[in-house]
Amino acid sequence: MAETRYREIAETLAAEVAAVPPGTKIAGEHEIAARFGVGRAAARAAMQELARRLLVRRVRGGGTYAAKRIDYVISSNRTPSWSSTVRAAGSVPHTVVRSCDAMAMPAAVAERLGAAEGAAGFRLRRRSFTDGLPASWGDEWVPLAVLPDLPTAIRHEGSLTEILRQMANASPERASSRASIEIASDEVATELDCTTGDPVWLVESVNRDAATGRLLCFTQRWIRADAIRVVFELGAAEAG
């Protein structure tokens, strides 16, 4: 395989991908090989080059799609809401609730929320999408005392931030956040439709009520690095 050939194919495909809406399905390796008169190895190398440039997203068992990598901005003056952050970046959010179970919060979670070890809370497990493609998966922990009717509310309102506003009379803001690049475990890869070992963001945040300082929820969110760029805006440089 001549190196220049697969790069030429990648350049042609990159221009085509840039011209279609995000989420558009891209031809597979067999079709690309036939179209350009090359072997599967060259076609595969061209697709890998597009993935390396973050121009496409590969969904395990579902094919390859045009990507639009958006900024997930973490800032003290932005609402800590997945849906509003994705919309602000120009993409379409969608979230599926996996479960919302009442249980004793693990010691590490209770500590983050300033609660006693074993205190009752809800673990809200959700899978989120941008432009119809899997982008995020994780857990949101809410003390039972904060939102005793969360399982009912989440059936009617997809935004936890809005539920906290409407039912807990709170104004959610970030109390703390941290982000790191990790390697996708089997479980994370299954939920994000990526490959075990792929780089993914792990974002952990504690949110509080802006008026009272009451701690409201703790979020652990795994995010596909080829779908989202995590951006921290701090201090005087924060966007308005």
C-alpha positions in Angstrom: 0.0 0.0 0.0 1.5 3.3 -1.0 1.3 5.8 1.8 0.4 8.6 -0.5 -2.6 6.8 -1.9 -4.5 6.3 1.4 -3.7 9.9 2.3 -5.1 11.1 -1.0 -8.3 9.1 -0.3 -8.5 10.6 3.1 -8.2 14.1 1.8 -11.0 13.5 -0.7 -13.2 11.9 2.0 -12.4 14.7 4.5 -13.7 17.3 2.0 -16.9 15.3 1.5 -17.5 14.7 5.2 -17.1 18.5 5.9 -20.0 19.1 3.4 -22.6 16.9 5.1 -24.5 17.4 8.3 -23.1 15.8 11.5 -24.6 12.3 12.0 -24.6 11.5 8.3 -23.6 7.9 7.8 -20.3 7.5 5.8 -19.5 4.7 3.3 -17.9 1.7 4.8 -14.4 0.3 4.0 -15.7 -2.1 1.3 -17.5 0.7 -0.6 -14.5 3.0 -0.3 -12.1 0.3 -1.6 -14.4 -0.4 -4.6 -14.9 3.3 -5.3 -11.1 4.2 -5.3 -9.9 0.8 -6.8 -7.8 0.0 -3.8 -7.6 -2.9 -1.3 -9.3 -3.0 2.1 -6.1 -2.1 3.8 -5.8 1.3 2.1 -9.5 2.0 2.7 -9.1 1.1 6.3 -6.1 3.4 6.6 -8.0 6.3 5.1 -10.9 5.8 7.5 -8.5 5.6 10.4 -6.9 8.9 9.3 -10.3 10.6 9.3 -11.0 9.2 12.8 -7.5 10.4 13.9 -8.5 13.9 12.8 -11.8 13.6 14.7 -13.8 14.1 11.5 -15.8 10.9 11.9 -17.2 8.9 14.7 -17.2 5.1 14.6 -20.1 3.5 16.4 -19.5 -0.1 17.3 -21.8 -2.3 15.2 -23.4 0.8 13.6 -20.9 2.1 11.1 -19.1 5.4 10.7 -20.7 8.9 10.8 -19.7 12.5 10.1 -18.6 14.0 13.4 -19.1 17.5 14.8 -16.9 17.7 17.9 -18.4 20.3 20.1 -17.2 22.2 23.2 -18.5 21.1 26.6 -17.8 24.3 28.6 -17.3 24.0 32.3 -17.6 27.5 33.9 -18.9 29.0 37.1 -21.1 31.3 35.2 -22.8 28.7 33.0 -25.7 26.5 34.0 -24.5 23.0 34.8 -26.8 21.4 32.4 -25.8 18.8 29.7 -28.8 19.8 27.4 -28.2 23.5 27.6 -24.5 23.2 27.1 -24.9 21.0 24.0 -27.6 23.3 22.5 -25.3 26.3 23.1 -22.6 24.5 21.1 -25.0 24.2 18.1 -25.9 20.5 18.5 -29.0 18.6 19.3 -29.1 16.8 22.7 -31.0 13.7 23.6 -30.9 11.7 26.8 -32.2 8.2 27.7 -32.8 7.2 31.3 -31.3 3.8 32.1 -32.5 3.7 35.7 -33.3 5.9 38.7 -32.9 3.8 41.8 -33.1 4.7 45.5 -30.1 3.3 47.5 -27.6 4.1 50.2 -25.0 6.4 48.7 -21.4 5.0 48.6 -19.1 6.5 51.1 -17.1 8.4 48.5 -20.3 9.9 47.0 -21.8 10.8 50.4 -18.6 12.6 51.3 -18.7 14.7 48.1 -22.3 15.7 49.0 -21.6 16.4 52.6 -23.9 13.6 53.7 -23.4 10.9 56.3 -22.1 7.5 55.0 -25.0 5.3 54.0 -27.4 8.3 53.6 -30.3 7.6 51.2 -30.1 9.0 47.7 -31.0 8.3 44.1 -28.6 7.1 41.4 -29.8 8.4 38.1 -28.1 6.5 35.3 -28.4 8.1 31.8 -27.0 7.8 28.3 -26.8 11.0 26.3 -26.5 11.7 22.6 -25.4 14.6 20.4 -26.9 14.9 16.9 -28.3 11.3 17.3 -24.9 9.7 18.1 -23.8 8.4 21.6 -21.7 10.9 23.4 -22.0 10.5 27.2 -22.9 8.0 29.9 -22.8 8.1 33.6 -24.4 8.5 37.0 -25.9 11.5 38.8 -26.4 11.1 42.6 -29.1 13.2 44.3 -29.7 13.0 48.0 -33.2 11.7 48.8 -33.9 14.8 51.0 -33.2 17.1 48.0 -35.6 15.5 45.5 -37.8 12.8 47.1 -40.0 12.6 43.9 -37.1 12.4 41.4 -38.2 9.0 39.8 -41.6 10.5 38.9 -40.2 13.8 37.8 -37.6 12.4 35.5 -40.3 10.6 33.4 -41.7 14.0 32.4 -38.7 16.4 32.4 -35.4 15.3 30.9 -33.2 18.0 32.5 -32.1 17.4 36.1 -31.3 21.1 36.3 -34.9 22.0 35.5 -36.2 19.5 38.0 -34.1 21.0 40.7 -35.3 24.5 39.8 -39.0 23.5 39.7 -39.2 21.0 42.6 -36.4 21.9 44.9 -36.6 25.6 44.4 -32.9 25.7 43.7 -30.6 27.6 41.3 -28.0 25.0 40.4 -24.4 26.1 39.9 -21.1 24.3 39.9 -19.4 23.9 43.3 -16.5 21.9 41.9 -15.5 20.1 38.7 -12.6 17.9 37.5 -11.9 16.3 34.2 -9.4 13.7 33.1 -8.7 11.6 30.0 -9.1 7.9 30.9 -9.3 4.6 29.0 -12.7 3.2 28.3 -13.5 0.0 30.3 -15.7 -2.7 28.8 -18.7 -1.2 30.5 -18.0 2.3 29.4 -17.2 1.2 25.8 -20.5 -0.7 25.7 -22.6 2.3 26.7 -20.7 4.7 24.4 -20.6 2.3 21.5 -16.9 2.7 21.2 -13.9 0.3 21.6 -12.5 -0.8 24.9 -9.3 1.1 25.4 -10.4 4.2 23.5 -9.6 7.6 25.2 -12.7 9.1 27.0 -13.2 12.0 29.2 -14.3 11.4 32.8 -15.9 14.6 34.2 -16.9 14.7 37.9 -18.9 17.6 39.2 -20.7 18.7 42.4 -23.5 21.1 42.0 -25.0 23.4 44.7 -27.8 25.9 45.1 -26.4 29.3 44.3 -28.6 31.0 47.0 -28.0 28.7 50.0 -24.9 26.7 49.1 -26.8 23.5 49.7 -25.2 20.6 47.8 -27.6 19.2 45.2 -26.0 16.4 43.2 -22.8 14.7 42.3 -22.2 13.7 38.6 -19.8 11.2 37.1 -20.0 11.5 33.3 -18.0 9.5 30.8 -17.7 11.3 27.4 -16.5 10.3 24.0 -13.4 12.3 23.2 -14.2 12.2 19.5 -17.6 13.8 20.2 -16.8 16.4 22.9 -13.9 18.7 23.7 -14.0 19.5 27.4 -13.1 23.2 28.0 -12.6 24.9 31.4 -13.2 28.6 31.6 -12.0 30.2 34.8 -11.5 33.6 36.3 -11.5 36.8 34.2 -11.4 34.9 30.9 -14.8 33.3 31.5 -17.3 33.9 28.7 -20.4 35.9 29.6 
